């Protein structure tokens, strides 16, 4: 997992924009669903979304001391393969992207074998 922190007071406001279908950026809010009432049974997994090509967050802080161009800031991370992503899950100032899970032995989760994907030279992906 890759985790980026913004240390200058950046606040995601628990909202992110993900390109889940390669056609448009869709806004997502942590611990919330538009389609149904959210029940918190697995809060970490429920707040990771498919990221096909990009994930973005906007700073909700409105600082009048900044000039016109810095009042609204947005961070966009573009990835080269589909991943799972979330933003603001830990402290409202981070973006997380989940890479491939790799284990050398069965971890008693998911399928009944190790997840050890190798490239053509035998190196871990």
Buried (B, 14 or more C-beta within 10 A) or exposed (E): EEEEEBEEEBBBBBBBBBBBEEEEBEEBBBEEEEEEEBEEEEEEEBBBBBBBBBBBBBBBBEEEEEEEEEEEBEBEBEBEEEBBBBBBBEEBBBBBBBEEEEEEEEEEEEEEEEBEEEEEEEEEE
